[in-house]
């Protein structure tokens, strides 16, 4: 399949402004992981339409306690765009699997098949408990496996079914809605622990990977690929990162390192209470950042070092440098890239447009080379 580029629906957007204040504004955004946000119809529509116009294929709508409802936003976006997919996050445990399945079918049908369902178990006890979820990490994976089994059966069954599990019981379950997507809306999954990989292999269509080194990405995708093959399945892989793009590599690196210096000089960071995460991948990124701010030449981990595990590493450089680094992952089997759409200057907006062009052209070139190498 061709490369797929996904942005994020920004809950709070950063306006294009004075280039002289880029470092300060990036630092303000990077050091403030608020647990509460609001939204307006205009904010959602502007962000969605901008991402569609820029050429992104989809937009992630993230979930956290204190943030606007994912499905309300997703429906609003889909009703007001024509091509954009919504990658709608769902934290398992808040709703029953059968009602979630019918919700997905409804949105999928009304949008003409533009829903991607991104399932998560949560990576922070404090945020889980804000919404009344008090079970531990390993139990959450066991619950997720039951949830997804029932969820898929509700999407696909033509006869009523029963289920008796530890976390869920249903009797005579059957949806009459149907699916626009074939066979149903794409199931996306995130998590790097052994239990999480097993859930991915059994139920996911797409496996989400945080921004890590090429070696780490190859390692985790190889493990998931082997586990999925044992179930007779194949998955796509989705690599998520931030992006700091400038005219030259030196300018982009100066911005990235300047943000870290700015944060280090602040007396207090407005950080989300996530000092001890359960996430394997987030913990690894944080630990790597303590060893070095840079990985693979252009992947910047420095923000994680000063703000903690919630930070997302960034590809840093000119559009050519960033595209080359991302396409190295594409050559190794990653087909989907989560991207940071935020532009702090008009120049950065134009450079990010150029990055999108380079990624699509580069991926097409790689695909052509791959096809040519296959014996006829």
Secondary structure as UniProt FT lines:
FT   STRAND          4..8
FT   HELIX           19..21
FT   HELIX           22..30
FT   HELIX           41..54
FT   STRAND          58..61
FT   TURN            65..66
FT   HELIX           70..79
FT   STRAND          85..91
FT   TURN            92..93
FT   HELIX           97..110
FT   TURN            111..112
FT   STRAND          115..120
FT   HELIX           125..130
FT   TURN            131..132
FT   HELIX           137..156
FT   STRAND          161..164
FT   STRAND          169..173
FT   STRAND          186..190
FT   HELIX           194..203
FT   STRAND          206..210
FT   HELIX           214..230
FT   TURN            231..232
FT   STRAND          236..240
FT   STRAND          242..245
FT   HELIX           249..264
FT   HELIX           280..291
FT   STRAND          294..295
FT   TURN            296..298
FT   STRAND          299..300
FT   HELIX           302..307
FT   TURN            309..310
FT   STRAND          314..317
FT   HELIX           319..331
FT   TURN            332..333
FT   STRAND          336..338
FT   HELIX           346..373
//
